[in-house]
Amino acid sequence: MGKAVFVAVLTAALAALLGQRIVNFRRMALADRELVQNYLPNCVALKNLDSGSEDITVLGNGLAFISTGLKYPGLPSSDEIGRIFYLDLQDPRLKPVELRMPRNFDLDSFNPHGISVYTDPSDDAVYLYVVSHPQYQSQVELFRFVEEDRSLVHLKTIKHELLHSVNDIVALGVDSFYATNDHYFSHKLLKTLLEPLLAQPWANVVYYSPKDVKVVSQGYYFPNGINISPDKRHIYVVDLFGHSVHILERKENNSLASVKSVAVGSLCDNVEVDPETGDLWLGCHPNGWKCFMFDPKDPPGSEVIRIQNVHGDKPVVTQVYADNGQVIMGSSVATVYGGKLLIGSVFHKALVCDLK
């Protein structure tokens, strides 16, 4: 009888612990949040991007690069292979064009996630960094963009034990970058099941160069998007489950020192920086629970948040766009150029809207 009572008590305790963990995860995922629609004028869907547009980054000349076809554990995805598109925002047709990939590149396993662009000031060559997850592993692919024939030349694949669960990346040079590891664990089941229930701030940011690879910032629940200030002095890291953006100062040895964090009240994904104003633009998931428990009858919504005066005493956080999923599901990135707002998504479509 004593053994039976012990087993019953232990089972009840474990069930209670699991229930408490699920309740906590729902809270962090903003499962009970109801979204009020907040539309912009003249929003249209971009062509050729029906299998997602997880990350978008724009050069100063209005040329945007778009990653599409991401397959991420726990989230919906299409059967389409991963691809990279570019979009000329100065062309009124606003038609994304698929970039040609090298013949010797393994397209079947290409699973593009976060992207970043670096323009070499010595010759204006454009380099594209792409986080990829072949077989749900993590590596970084480095390409050179050839605008004349709309193609990418593959230069190298970067792997390292510290780059074990990379989400996003920000290029610092031709062979250096910062990257976010969105999970502490690298095993698929531990990442998707155990870690969300534990909900501990164990994840980190890594600096990479051929001579130096190191963890430079840690203590995040789910570090997602990462980007750099126009003056290159600060790094911005989005903590998805922390509902915040962290501002970090760069040091001479490429380590990062925390300055402050800004609450955003949403599960924000990628962050883009306006090069003229320094404003931050974030694609966000207003209710993350709906992403993980995907129901096409009650789809996950989308939200775009802008942060102005991010380095001041009183940053201004504004919701610029909000949709309950009827127009665009699961927005992951937002960026602006020439009075237009681009909104990308993990697995759905991409929109372009007039800001005024």
PyMOL commands that set and color helices and strands:
alter all, ss='L'
color gray80, all
select helices_A, chain A and resi 2-28+134-136+147-149+188-198+288-292
alter helices_A, ss='H'
color red, helices_A
select strands_A, chain A and resi 44-45+55-58+63-68+83-88+97-98+112-119+126-132+139-146+151-158+166-171+177-181+203-209+212-220+223-228+234-239+244-250+256-263+267-273+280-285+302-308+316-323+331-337+340-345+351-354
alter strands_A, ss='S'
color yellow, strands_A
deselect
rebuild
show_as cartoon
